[in-house]
Amino acid sequence: MPRLRTALRATATATVLTAAVLTAPGAVAAEQSPASAAANVCGSGYTLRKAIPLPVGVDPDLRKATLFAYENGGKGCAILDNNVGRAQYMSVQVCKVDGSACDPDTGTFSEYAGPVYVSSFACAPVTAKMGSSSTNLYVNYKSSYVFPCG
């Protein structure tokens, strides 16, 4: 697991920083590299679709977390990566488009929250939170979708 974590962290950093330089702030599209395929904690066959530095609008070098969205044949998976380097309260949740069938993962994590899954990834709503406690958040991200619509 430590090697997996190191590979994921290195790939995440390179993906987010490279994509952030090449695209506008906010959501960042990313191509899957061999390292991220090997490091994917969602399982085999999942492809990285998006990496969002959080909080939104912060220089990617100063991000506290990164929300990763993966896709596999119409199914979705999300992971909230802890970029702080110490255990924090973290929560990530993805739901079907209608808000039903949500898959949450909440707790105190030093590496990441998730993976969480949704059976149909298009337009799936996602929530990502991180802070020193559930009432003291510095990341409180909610999007009507993390995966592409249509």
PyMOL CGO cylinders between C-alpha atoms (Angstrom):
from pymol import cmd
from pymol.cgo import CYLINDER

trace = [
    CYLINDER, 0.00, 0.00, 0.00, 2.80, 2.56, 0.63, 0.3, 1, 1, 1, 1, 1, 1,
    CYLINDER, 2.80, 2.56, 0.63, 4.09, 2.11, -2.94, 0.3, 1, 1, 1, 1, 1, 1,
    CYLINDER, 4.09, 2.11, -2.94, 0.55, 2.50, -4.28, 0.3, 1, 1, 1, 1, 1, 1,
    CYLINDER, 0.55, 2.50, -4.28, 0.12, 5.67, -2.24, 0.3, 1, 1, 1, 1, 1, 1,
    CYLINDER, 0.12, 5.67, -2.24, 3.46, 7.09, -3.43, 0.3, 1, 1, 1, 1, 1, 1,
    CYLINDER, 3.46, 7.09, -3.43, 2.59, 6.37, -7.07, 0.3, 1, 1, 1, 1, 1, 1,
    CYLINDER, 2.59, 6.37, -7.07, -0.87, 7.91, -6.67, 0.3, 1, 1, 1, 1, 1, 1,
    CYLINDER, -0.87, 7.91, -6.67, 0.55, 11.02, -5.01, 0.3, 1, 1, 1, 1, 1, 1,
    CYLINDER, 0.55, 11.02, -5.01, 3.24, 11.50, -7.69, 0.3, 1, 1, 1, 1, 1, 1,
    CYLINDER, 3.24, 11.50, -7.69, 0.76, 10.99, -10.52, 0.3, 1, 1, 1, 1, 1, 1,
    CYLINDER, 0.76, 10.99, -10.52, -1.81, 13.24, -8.88, 0.3, 1, 1, 1, 1, 1, 1,
    CYLINDER, -1.81, 13.24, -8.88, 0.68, 16.04, -8.40, 0.3, 1, 1, 1, 1, 1, 1,
    CYLINDER, 0.68, 16.04, -8.40, 1.98, 15.82, -11.97, 0.3, 1, 1, 1, 1, 1, 1,
    CYLINDER, 1.98, 15.82, -11.97, -1.52, 15.53, -13.44, 0.3, 1, 1, 1, 1, 1, 1,
    CYLINDER, -1.52, 15.53, -13.44, -3.01, 18.42, -11.49, 0.3, 1, 1, 1, 1, 1, 1,
    CYLINDER, -3.01, 18.42, -11.49, -0.05, 20.75, -11.94, 0.3, 1, 1, 1, 1, 1, 1,
    CYLINDER, -0.05, 20.75, -11.94, 0.40, 20.04, -15.65, 0.3, 1, 1, 1, 1, 1, 1,
    CYLINDER, 0.40, 20.04, -15.65, -3.29, 20.30, -16.40, 0.3, 1, 1, 1, 1, 1, 1,
    CYLINDER, -3.29, 20.30, -16.40, -3.69, 23.44, -14.30, 0.3, 1, 1, 1, 1, 1, 1,
    CYLINDER, -3.69, 23.44, -14.30, -0.99, 25.17, -16.33, 0.3, 1, 1, 1, 1, 1, 1,
    CYLINDER, -0.99, 25.17, -16.33, -2.59, 24.15, -19.63, 0.3, 1, 1, 1, 1, 1, 1,
    CYLINDER, -2.59, 24.15, -19.63, -6.24, 24.86, -18.82, 0.3, 1, 1, 1, 1, 1, 1,
    CYLINDER, -6.24, 24.86, -18.82, -8.43, 27.39, -17.03, 0.3, 1, 1, 1, 1, 1, 1,
    CYLINDER, -8.43, 27.39, -17.03, -8.85, 27.27, -13.23, 0.3, 1, 1, 1, 1, 1, 1,
    CYLINDER, -8.85, 27.27, -13.23, -11.48, 24.96, -11.77, 0.3, 1, 1, 1, 1, 1, 1,
    CYLINDER, -11.48, 24.96, -11.77, -12.10, 21.49, -13.08, 0.3, 1, 1, 1, 1, 1, 1,
    CYLINDER, -12.10, 21.49, -13.08, -9.13, 19.99, -14.85, 0.3, 1, 1, 1, 1, 1, 1,
    CYLINDER, -9.13, 19.99, -14.85, -9.36, 17.22, -17.45, 0.3, 1, 1, 1, 1, 1, 1,
    CYLINDER, -9.36, 17.22, -17.45, -6.58, 14.68, -17.30, 0.3, 1, 1, 1, 1, 1, 1,
    CYLINDER, -6.58, 14.68, -17.30, -5.24, 11.84, -19.41, 0.3, 1, 1, 1, 1, 1, 1,
    CYLINDER, -5.24, 11.84, -19.41, -4.46, 8.51, -17.78, 0.3, 1, 1, 1, 1, 1, 1,
    CYLINDER, -4.46, 8.51, -17.78, -0.78, 7.64, -17.51, 0.3, 1, 1, 1, 1, 1, 1,
    CYLINDER, -0.78, 7.64, -17.51, 0.59, 4.14, -16.91, 0.3, 1, 1, 1, 1, 1, 1,
    CYLINDER, 0.59, 4.14, -16.91, 1.49, 5.18, -13.36, 0.3, 1, 1, 1, 1, 1, 1,
    CYLINDER, 1.49, 5.18, -13.36, -2.04, 6.35, -12.56, 0.3, 1, 1, 1, 1, 1, 1,
    CYLINDER, -2.04, 6.35, -12.56, -3.47, 3.15, -14.05, 0.3, 1, 1, 1, 1, 1, 1,
    CYLINDER, -3.47, 3.15, -14.05, -1.23, 1.11, -11.75, 0.3, 1, 1, 1, 1, 1, 1,
    CYLINDER, -1.23, 1.11, -11.75, -2.03, 3.31, -8.78, 0.3, 1, 1, 1, 1, 1, 1,
    CYLINDER, -2.03, 3.31, -8.78, -5.79, 3.46, -9.27, 0.3, 1, 1, 1, 1, 1, 1,
    CYLINDER, -5.79, 3.46, -9.27, -7.49, 2.45, -6.04, 0.3, 1, 1, 1, 1, 1, 1,
    CYLINDER, -7.49, 2.45, -6.04, -10.90, 2.28, -7.75, 0.3, 1, 1, 1, 1, 1, 1,
    CYLINDER, -10.90, 2.28, -7.75, -9.98, -1.03, -9.34, 0.3, 1, 1, 1, 1, 1, 1,
    CYLINDER, -9.98, -1.03, -9.34, -8.89, -2.25, -12.71, 0.3, 1, 1, 1, 1, 1, 1,
    CYLINDER, -8.89, -2.25, -12.71, -10.32, -0.69, -15.82, 0.3, 1, 1, 1, 1, 1, 1,
    CYLINDER, -10.32, -0.69, -15.82, -11.01, 2.75, -14.34, 0.3, 1, 1, 1, 1, 1, 1,
    CYLINDER, -11.01, 2.75, -14.34, -9.70, 5.75, -16.28, 0.3, 1, 1, 1, 1, 1, 1,
    CYLINDER, -9.70, 5.75, -16.28, -8.95, 9.12, -14.69, 0.3, 1, 1, 1, 1, 1, 1,
    CYLINDER, -8.95, 9.12, -14.69, -11.38, 11.68, -16.12, 0.3, 1, 1, 1, 1, 1, 1,
    CYLINDER, -11.38, 11.68, -16.12, -10.97, 14.71, -13.88, 0.3, 1, 1, 1, 1, 1, 1,
    CYLINDER, -10.97, 14.71, -13.88, -8.75, 16.06, -11.10, 0.3, 1, 1, 1, 1, 1, 1,
    CYLINDER, -8.75, 16.06, -11.10, -10.06, 19.06, -9.18, 0.3, 1, 1, 1, 1, 1, 1,
    CYLINDER, -10.06, 19.06, -9.18, -7.68, 20.93, -6.83, 0.3, 1, 1, 1, 1, 1, 1,
    CYLINDER, -7.68, 20.93, -6.83, -9.54, 21.98, -3.66, 0.3, 1, 1, 1, 1, 1, 1,
    CYLINDER, -9.54, 21.98, -3.66, -10.46, 24.46, -2.41, 0.3, 1, 1, 1, 1, 1, 1,
    CYLINDER, -10.46, 24.46, -2.41, -11.52, 25.64, -5.89, 0.3, 1, 1, 1, 1, 1, 1,
    CYLINDER, -11.52, 25.64, -5.89, -9.64, 28.73, -7.03, 0.3, 1, 1, 1, 1, 1, 1,
    CYLINDER, -9.64, 28.73, -7.03, -6.53, 28.01, -4.96, 0.3, 1, 1, 1, 1, 1, 1,
    CYLINDER, -6.53, 28.01, -4.96, -3.15, 27.73, -6.67, 0.3, 1, 1, 1, 1, 1, 1,
    CYLINDER, -3.15, 27.73, -6.67, -2.67, 23.97, -7.26, 0.3, 1, 1, 1, 1, 1, 1,
    CYLINDER, -2.67, 23.97, -7.26, 0.60, 24.19, -5.27, 0.3, 1, 1, 1, 1, 1, 1,
    CYLINDER, 0.60, 24.19, -5.27, -1.42, 25.31, -2.22, 0.3, 1, 1, 1, 1, 1, 1,
    CYLINDER, -1.42, 25.31, -2.22, -4.29, 22.86, -2.52, 0.3, 1, 1, 1, 1, 1, 1,
    CYLINDER, -4.29, 22.86, -2.52, -5.47, 21.03, 0.59, 0.3, 1, 1, 1, 1, 1, 1,
    CYLINDER, -5.47, 21.03, 0.59, -7.11, 18.17, -1.29, 0.3, 1, 1, 1, 1, 1, 1,
    CYLINDER, -7.11, 18.17, -1.29, -7.67, 16.84, -4.79, 0.3, 1, 1, 1, 1, 1, 1,
    CYLINDER, -7.67, 16.84, -4.79, -10.92, 15.27, -5.94, 0.3, 1, 1, 1, 1, 1, 1,
    CYLINDER, -10.92, 15.27, -5.94, -10.29, 12.54, -8.52, 0.3, 1, 1, 1, 1, 1, 1,
    CYLINDER, -10.29, 12.54, -8.52, -13.07, 11.23, -10.78, 0.3, 1, 1, 1, 1, 1, 1,
    CYLINDER, -13.07, 11.23, -10.78, -12.59, 7.91, -12.59, 0.3, 1, 1, 1, 1, 1, 1,
    CYLINDER, -12.59, 7.91, -12.59, -14.81, 6.15, -15.15, 0.3, 1, 1, 1, 1, 1, 1,
    CYLINDER, -14.81, 6.15, -15.15, -15.17, 2.54, -16.23, 0.3, 1, 1, 1, 1, 1, 1,
    CYLINDER, -15.17, 2.54, -16.23, -17.73, 1.65, -18.87, 0.3, 1, 1, 1, 1, 1, 1,
    CYLINDER, -17.73, 1.65, -18.87, -20.39, 4.05, -17.60, 0.3, 1, 1, 1, 1, 1, 1,
    CYLINDER, -20.39, 4.05, -17.60, -19.65, 3.50, -13.90, 0.3, 1, 1, 1, 1, 1, 1,
    CYLINDER, -19.65, 3.50, -13.90, -18.01, 6.20, -11.81, 0.3, 1, 1, 1, 1, 1, 1,
    CYLINDER, -18.01, 6.20, -11.81, -15.62, 6.30, -8.87, 0.3, 1, 1, 1, 1, 1, 1,
    CYLINDER, -15.62, 6.30, -8.87, -14.41, 9.26, -6.83, 0.3, 1, 1, 1, 1, 1, 1,
    CYLINDER, -14.41, 9.26, -6.83, -11.54, 9.69, -4.37, 0.3, 1, 1, 1, 1, 1, 1,
    CYLINDER, -11.54, 9.69, -4.37, -10.73, 12.71, -2.19, 0.3, 1, 1, 1, 1, 1, 1,
    CYLINDER, -10.73, 12.71, -2.19, -6.95, 12.83, -1.77, 0.3, 1, 1, 1, 1, 1, 1,
    CYLINDER, -6.95, 12.83, -1.77, -5.49, 14.41, 1.39, 0.3, 1, 1, 1, 1, 1, 1,
    CYLINDER, -5.49, 14.41, 1.39, -2.70, 16.81, 0.35, 0.3, 1, 1, 1, 1, 1, 1,
    CYLINDER, -2.70, 16.81, 0.35, -2.12, 18.18, 3.89, 0.3, 1, 1, 1, 1, 1, 1,
    CYLINDER, -2.12, 18.18, 3.89, 0.14, 15.36, 5.06, 0.3, 1, 1, 1, 1, 1, 1,
    CYLINDER, 0.14, 15.36, 5.06, -1.62, 14.59, 8.34, 0.3, 1, 1, 1, 1, 1, 1,
    CYLINDER, -1.62, 14.59, 8.34, -4.91, 12.98, 9.35, 0.3, 1, 1, 1, 1, 1, 1,
    CYLINDER, -4.91, 12.98, 9.35, -7.93, 15.19, 8.75, 0.3, 1, 1, 1, 1, 1, 1,
    CYLINDER, -7.93, 15.19, 8.75, -11.71, 14.87, 8.84, 0.3, 1, 1, 1, 1, 1, 1,
    CYLINDER, -11.71, 14.87, 8.84, -12.68, 13.96, 5.27, 0.3, 1, 1, 1, 1, 1, 1,
    CYLINDER, -12.68, 13.96, 5.27, -15.91, 13.14, 3.50, 0.3, 1, 1, 1, 1, 1, 1,
    CYLINDER, -15.91, 13.14, 3.50, -16.62, 12.25, -0.12, 0.3, 1, 1, 1, 1, 1, 1,
    CYLINDER, -16.62, 12.25, -0.12, -19.99, 11.21, -1.53, 0.3, 1, 1, 1, 1, 1, 1,
    CYLINDER, -19.99, 11.21, -1.53, -21.26, 10.54, -5.04, 0.3, 1, 1, 1, 1, 1, 1,
    CYLINDER, -21.26, 10.54, -5.04, -24.92, 9.93, -5.92, 0.3, 1, 1, 1, 1, 1, 1,
    CYLINDER, -24.92, 9.93, -5.92, -27.06, 9.02, -8.90, 0.3, 1, 1, 1, 1, 1, 1,
    CYLINDER, -27.06, 9.02, -8.90, -28.37, 11.99, -10.90, 0.3, 1, 1, 1, 1, 1, 1,
    CYLINDER, -28.37, 11.99, -10.90, -31.68, 12.02, -9.00, 0.3, 1, 1, 1, 1, 1, 1,
    CYLINDER, -31.68, 12.02, -9.00, -29.83, 12.21, -5.65, 0.3, 1, 1, 1, 1, 1, 1,
    CYLINDER, -29.83, 12.21, -5.65, -30.66, 8.62, -4.73, 0.3, 1, 1, 1, 1, 1, 1,
    CYLINDER, -30.66, 8.62, -4.73, -28.32, 5.69, -4.17, 0.3, 1, 1, 1, 1, 1, 1,
    CYLINDER, -28.32, 5.69, -4.17, -25.51, 7.75, -2.63, 0.3, 1, 1, 1, 1, 1, 1,
    CYLINDER, -25.51, 7.75, -2.63, -22.20, 6.14, -1.71, 0.3, 1, 1, 1, 1, 1, 1,
    CYLINDER, -22.20, 6.14, -1.71, -20.44, 8.08, 1.10, 0.3, 1, 1, 1, 1, 1, 1,
    CYLINDER, -20.44, 8.08, 1.10, -17.11, 7.64, 2.87, 0.3, 1, 1, 1, 1, 1, 1,
    CYLINDER, -17.11, 7.64, 2.87, -16.51, 9.79, 5.94, 0.3, 1, 1, 1, 1, 1, 1,
    CYLINDER, -16.51, 9.79, 5.94, -13.92, 9.68, 8.69, 0.3, 1, 1, 1, 1, 1, 1,
    CYLINDER, -13.92, 9.68, 8.69, -10.46, 10.78, 9.73, 0.3, 1, 1, 1, 1, 1, 1,
    CYLINDER, -10.46, 10.78, 9.73, -7.96, 9.89, 7.03, 0.3, 1, 1, 1, 1, 1, 1,
    CYLINDER, -7.96, 9.89, 7.03, -4.28, 10.63, 6.46, 0.3, 1, 1, 1, 1, 1, 1,
    CYLINDER, -4.28, 10.63, 6.46, -4.26, 9.62, 2.79, 0.3, 1, 1, 1, 1, 1, 1,
    CYLINDER, -4.26, 9.62, 2.79, -7.68, 9.68, 1.10, 0.3, 1, 1, 1, 1, 1, 1,
    CYLINDER, -7.68, 9.68, 1.10, -11.42, 9.26, 1.51, 0.3, 1, 1, 1, 1, 1, 1,
    CYLINDER, -11.42, 9.26, 1.51, -13.10, 6.81, -0.83, 0.3, 1, 1, 1, 1, 1, 1,
    CYLINDER, -13.10, 6.81, -0.83, -13.25, 5.24, -3.20, 0.3, 1, 1, 1, 1, 1, 1,
    CYLINDER, -13.25, 5.24, -3.20, -16.98, 5.82, -3.61, 0.3, 1, 1, 1, 1, 1, 1,
    CYLINDER, -16.98, 5.82, -3.61, -18.91, 4.47, -6.58, 0.3, 1, 1, 1, 1, 1, 1,
    CYLINDER, -18.91, 4.47, -6.58, -21.96, 5.31, -8.70, 0.3, 1, 1, 1, 1, 1, 1,
    CYLINDER, -21.96, 5.31, -8.70, -23.51, 2.97, -11.28, 0.3, 1, 1, 1, 1, 1, 1,
    CYLINDER, -23.51, 2.97, -11.28, -24.12, 5.71, -13.86, 0.3, 1, 1, 1, 1, 1, 1,
    CYLINDER, -24.12, 5.71, -13.86, -21.40, 8.35, -13.85, 0.3, 1, 1, 1, 1, 1, 1,
    CYLINDER, -21.40, 8.35, -13.85, -22.93, 10.95, -16.21, 0.3, 1, 1, 1, 1, 1, 1,
    CYLINDER, -22.93, 10.95, -16.21, -23.95, 14.06, -14.26, 0.3, 1, 1, 1, 1, 1, 1,
    CYLINDER, -23.95, 14.06, -14.26, -23.49, 12.33, -10.87, 0.3, 1, 1, 1, 1, 1, 1,
    CYLINDER, -23.49, 12.33, -10.87, -23.58, 14.87, -7.98, 0.3, 1, 1, 1, 1, 1, 1,
    CYLINDER, -23.58, 14.87, -7.98, -20.56, 14.86, -5.66, 0.3, 1, 1, 1, 1, 1, 1,
    CYLINDER, -20.56, 14.86, -5.66, -19.75, 16.36, -2.28, 0.3, 1, 1, 1, 1, 1, 1,
    CYLINDER, -19.75, 16.36, -2.28, -16.21, 16.66, -0.86, 0.3, 1, 1, 1, 1, 1, 1,
    CYLINDER, -16.21, 16.66, -0.86, -15.37, 18.03, 2.60, 0.3, 1, 1, 1, 1, 1, 1,
    CYLINDER, -15.37, 18.03, 2.60, -12.15, 18.32, 4.57, 0.3, 1, 1, 1, 1, 1, 1,
    CYLINDER, -12.15, 18.32, 4.57, -11.06, 20.09, 7.73, 0.3, 1, 1, 1, 1, 1, 1,
    CYLINDER, -11.06, 20.09, 7.73, -9.75, 19.70, 11.23, 0.3, 1, 1, 1, 1, 1, 1,
    CYLINDER, -9.75, 19.70, 11.23, -13.27, 18.51, 12.21, 0.3, 1, 1, 1, 1, 1, 1,
    CYLINDER, -13.27, 18.51, 12.21, -16.72, 18.15, 10.64, 0.3, 1, 1, 1, 1, 1, 1,
    CYLINDER, -16.72, 18.15, 10.64, -17.59, 21.65, 11.89, 0.3, 1, 1, 1, 1, 1, 1,
    CYLINDER, -17.59, 21.65, 11.89, -14.27, 23.33, 10.99, 0.3, 1, 1, 1, 1, 1, 1,
    CYLINDER, -14.27, 23.33, 10.99, -13.96, 22.82, 7.22, 0.3, 1, 1, 1, 1, 1, 1,
    CYLINDER, -13.96, 22.82, 7.22, -11.53, 24.44, 4.81, 0.3, 1, 1, 1, 1, 1, 1,
    CYLINDER, -11.53, 24.44, 4.81, -12.83, 22.37, 1.88, 0.3, 1, 1, 1, 1, 1, 1,
    CYLINDER, -12.83, 22.37, 1.88, -16.59, 22.27, 1.38, 0.3, 1, 1, 1, 1, 1, 1,
    CYLINDER, -16.59, 22.27, 1.38, -17.13, 21.42, -2.27, 0.3, 1, 1, 1, 1, 1, 1,
    CYLINDER, -17.13, 21.42, -2.27, -20.43, 20.45, -3.82, 0.3, 1, 1, 1, 1, 1, 1,
    CYLINDER, -20.43, 20.45, -3.82, -21.06, 20.09, -7.50, 0.3, 1, 1, 1, 1, 1, 1,
    CYLINDER, -21.06, 20.09, -7.50, -24.15, 19.03, -9.36, 0.3, 1, 1, 1, 1, 1, 1,
    CYLINDER, -24.15, 19.03, -9.36, -21.78, 16.75, -11.24, 0.3, 1, 1, 1, 1, 1, 1,
    CYLINDER, -21.78, 16.75, -11.24, -18.12, 15.72, -11.18, 0.3, 1, 1, 1, 1, 1, 1,
    CYLINDER, -18.12, 15.72, -11.18, -18.43, 13.46, -14.22, 0.3, 1, 1, 1, 1, 1, 1,
    CYLINDER, -18.43, 13.46, -14.22, -19.21, 14.85, -17.69, 0.3, 1, 1, 1, 1, 1, 1,
    CYLINDER, -19.21, 14.85, -17.69, -22.87, 15.15, -18.69, 0.3, 1, 1, 1, 1, 1, 1,
    CYLINDER, -22.87, 15.15, -18.69, -24.06, 13.73, -21.98, 0.3, 1, 1, 1, 1, 1, 1,
]
cmd.load_cgo(trace, "trace")
